[in-house]
Amino acid sequence: MLLGVAVVWGSSYLAAKVLVDVAGVLPVLALRYAGAALALAVVVGLARARVGREELRWGVLLGLSQAAILALETFGVAGTSATNAGLLISLTILLTPGLEGVVQRSWLPPAFFAAALVAVAGVVLLVGGGGLRAPSGGDLLVLAAAVVRAAHVTAIGRVTRTRALDLRGLTFVQTALGAVLFTALDPLGVARLAAGATPAQWAGIAYLALGCSVFAFLAQSWAVRRTSASRASLLLGTEPLFAVLTGVVLGGEVLGPVGAVGAVLILAATAWGQRVEARARLSAAVPGPRPAPVPADAADGSRPTSGRA
């Protein structure tokens, strides 16, 4: 599920770039959130999902952090190179386990951080063809997005595992908040885009709203509840890989041998980190000597949960 989120988020860069170049950042984000909120309103109504006090409270808090991530990423990418943006946002892979360790007062084995470093090295090779340069304002915005994303993923994991929240209602609150917030920041720009958007632009907005927002937000919350924020961050860290694949297939870009090596490193490091994290979590859950071999159902990190999906 988290890999599916990485796929749609990776492919969203191409769709967002086309729209932002024409209409600007805030109007695109506003209509993206508005479309997602409308779709989730239908889901909440048909399923009679709960939107109670807890969903409202945590939806507002998580919605603010999610909106901050998207705003920082979108403004940041507009002011930096793809190389620096990919490298900086991939730092979430390292920031999340560190933050989760501080919150939970427990640390994953060094092998997990080694896997995360290998994944970052893969991102360097994958998107670093143009080389690095001195940090710009856009670089700092993307770095801020990586920090906020690490905190957001950690918060989702902690909140959804410790509270019986309805994820559909929670996500609806997040998207409705984002729609109101970004519309209020640029109402004239939103009106111009809504009135003058072409069918192709509406298709791009629908993809961002339904695929990259509704599916991604729900899937992220559902999956993080069943694993750890550290493992989720490592899986979501494959997003640059899918961004490059989208560029190669749809944008006509060329992936050279160095980039191919980077892609392999990302996938290998992700698989390695999953195994390390699963064994560490199983050892913490089962007292006594570590069982051998690790059961197949534990190897993929799955576990029962009493929370509502």
Residue pairs with C-beta under 8 A, 6 or more apart in sequence:
1 219
1 222
1 223
2 219
2 220
2 223
2 224
2 227
2 232
2 235
2 236
3 235
3 238
4 215
4 219
5 215
5 216
5 219
5 220
5 223
5 236
6 235
6 236
6 237
6 238
6 239
6 241
6 242
7 242
8 211
8 212
8 215
8 216
9 212
9 216
9 236
9 239
9 242
10 238
10 239
10 240
10 241
10 242
10 243
10 244
10 245
10 246
11 212
11 242
11 243
11 246
12 207
12 208
12 211
12 212
13 77
13 243
13 246
13 247
14 243
14 246
14 247
14 250
14 251
15 204
15 207
15 208
15 212
16 28
16 74
16 204
16 208
17 77
18 201
18 204
19 28
19 201
19 204
19 205
19 208
20 28
20 74
20 78
22 201
23 189
23 192
23 193
23 197
23 201
24 186
24 189
24 193
25 71
25 74
25 75
25 78
26 182
26 185
26 186
26 189
26 190
27 182
27 186
27 189
27 190
27 192
27 193
28 74
28 193
28 205
28 208
29 67
29 70
29 71
29 74
29 178
29 182
30 179
30 182
30 183
30 185
30 186
30 189
30 190
31 190
31 193
31 194
31 205
31 209
32 205
32 208
32 209
32 212
32 213
33 67
33 175
33 176
33 178
33 179
33 181
33 182
33 209
33 213
34 179
34 183
34 209
35 205
35 206
35 208
35 209
35 210
35 213
36 175
36 178
36 179
36 209
36 210
36 213
36 214
36 217
37 172
37 175
37 176
37 178
37 179
39 209
39 210
39 214
40 168
40 171
40 172
40 175
40 176
40 214
41 172
41 176
43 49
43 168
43 172
43 214
44 51
44 168
44 169
44 172
47 168
49 166
49 168
49 169
49 172
50 166
50 169
51 166
51 169
51 172
51 173
52 166
52 169
54 163
54 165
55 165
55 166
55 169
55 170
55 173
56 173
58 159
58 163
58 165
58 170
59 169
59 170
59 171
59 172
59 173
59 174
59 177
60 173
60 177
61 155
62 152
62 155
62 156
62 159
62 170
62 174
63 173
63 174
63 175
63 176
63 177
63 178
64 177
65 148
65 151
65 152
65 155
66 152
66 174
66 178
66 217
67 177
67 178
67 181
67 182
68 145
68 148
69 145
69 148
69 149
69 152
70 178
71 182
72 141
72 142
72 144
72 145
72 148
73 85
73 89
73 141
73 142
73 145
75 138
75 141
76 85
76 88
76 138
76 139
76 140
76 141
76 142
76 144
76 145
77 85
77 138
77 142
78 138
79 136
79 137
79 138
79 139
79 141
80 136
80 138
80 139
80 141
80 142
81 130
81 133
82 127
82 130
83 127
83 128
83 129
83 130
83 131
83 132
84 132
84 133
84 135
84 136
84 138
84 139
84 142
85 127
85 138
85 139
85 142
86 123
86 126
86 127
86 128
86 240
86 243
87 120
87 123
87 124
87 127
87 128
87 132
88 139
88 142
88 143
88 145
88 146
89 142
89 145
89 146
89 149
89 239
89 240
90 119
90 120
90 123
90 146
90 237
90 240
91 120
91 143
91 146
92 146
92 149
92 150
92 153
92 233
92 236
92 237
93 116
93 119
93 120
93 233
93 234
93 237
94 113
94 116
94 117
94 120
95 146
95 147
95 150
95 233
96 149
96 150
96 153
96 154
96 229
96 230
96 232
96 233
97 108
97 112
97 113
97 116
97 229
97 230
97 233
98 150
99 150
99 151
99 154
99 229
100 154
100 157
100 228
100 229
100 230
101 107
101 108
103 154
103 158
106 284
108 230
108 276
108 277
108 280
109 276
109 280
111 272
111 276
112 230
112 273
112 276
112 277
112 280
115 234
115 269
115 270
115 272
115 273
115 276
116 234
116 237
116 269
116 273
118 265
118 268
118 269
118 272
119 234
119 237
119 265
119 266
119 269
119 270
119 273
121 262
121 265
122 261
122 262
122 263
122 264
122 265
122 266
122 268
122 269
123 237
123 240
123 262
123 266
124 262
125 258
125 259
125 261
125 262
125 265
126 240
126 241
126 244
126 259
126 262
126 263
126 266
127 240
127 244
127 259
127 262
128 262
129 256
129 258
129 259
150 233
153 220
153 224
153 229
153 232
153 233
153 236
154 229
156 220
156 221
156 224
156 229
157 224
157 225
157 228
157 229
157 232
158 229
159 165
160 167
160 170
160 221
160 224
160 225
160 307
161 225
161 305
161 307
163 307
164 306
164 307
164 308
165 307
165 308
166 308
167 218
167 221
167 222
167 225
167 308
167 309
168 218
170 221
171 214
171 217
171 218
171 221
174 217
175 213
175 214
175 217
182 190
183 190
193 201
197 205
220 232
220 236
222 309
223 232
224 232
225 305
225 307
225 309
226 301
226 302
226 303
226 305
227 277
227 301
228 277
228 281
228 301
230 277
231 273
231 274
231 277
231 278
231 301
234 269
234 270
234 273
234 274
234 277
235 270
235 274
237 266
237 270
238 266
238 267
238 270
240 266
241 263
241 266
241 267
244 253
244 255
244 259
244 263
245 255
247 253
248 254
248 255
255 263
274 300
274 301
275 299
277 301
278 294
278 298
278 299
278 300
278 301
279 290
279 294
281 301
282 290
282 291
282 294
282 298
283 290
285 303
